[in-house]
């Protein structure tokens, strides 16, 4: 629910005319959610000597968060131009 809210608020911020760095806030929220979920597996991956897999998952999560937030921001800008309010 928090992830959906972050994406929606990023799109709404772009629709309202927020600067591009607003997408970074949405990406940070999505990334922090992903990190919290991945920390559950840290001990297991460490025990089997595969912590590098989790590190790569962190990088992938950061990229996915940036892409999702950027796409939401782009959609908000696109809708703002498609339906001008004034």
N, C-alpha and C positions, 0 to 999 in steps of 0.2 A: 504494500500500500504506500509505503514511503517512497519507493522508487517511482511508482506511477505519479505520485504527487510532485516529485522533483522534475520529472519530464514535463508534466502538464504546466507547472509553474514556470519552467524555462520557456516553453512555447508562448505562454501568456505574457511573460516579460518581454519577449521579442515582439509580440503583437502590440504591446503598449509602447514600444520604442526604446527599450533598455539598450545600453551599450553591449558590445559583443562579449565583454568579460562576464556578463551575467550567465553565459553558457558555462563558464568555468565553475561557477558556484554549483550548478546542476551536476556537472561532471564530478565535482568533489563529493557531493552527497551520494551519487551512485557508486563511486569508488569506495567510499567508506562503508557502505552497505556490503559490498562485495568482500572487502577485507575482513569485516566482522564474520562473515560466513566462512571464509577460508581459514581463519584462525582456529576454527574447531578442529581442523585436520593437521595443524602444525606438529603436534606431538607424534601423531601416527607417521607422518612423512619423515620426521626426524629419526624415529626409531628404526626405520628401514633404510635410512641413508639416502632418501630421495627428496631432500629439502629443496634441491634445485628445481624440481618440478613445480613446487609451490611458488618459488620465486618467479618462474616463467608465467604461472597463472596470475600472479600479481600484475605483471607487465601487461598481460592480455586484458585483464580487467580494467586497467587504466585506459588502455586503448579503446575498449568497448564503451566505457563510460564517456570518454571524450567524443566518440562517434555518435552515441545516442543523444548526448546533450547538444552537440552541434547540429544534428539532424532536427531535433526539436526546435532549436533556435531558428534554423533555416526555414522550417515550416511556419513558424510564427511570423517571420519576416515576409514570407511568400503570401500568407493570408492577409497580412496588413496591406500589402501592395494590391492584392486582388480585390479586397473590399475596403477601400479607403473610408474613414469615418468622418471626414470633414472636408 
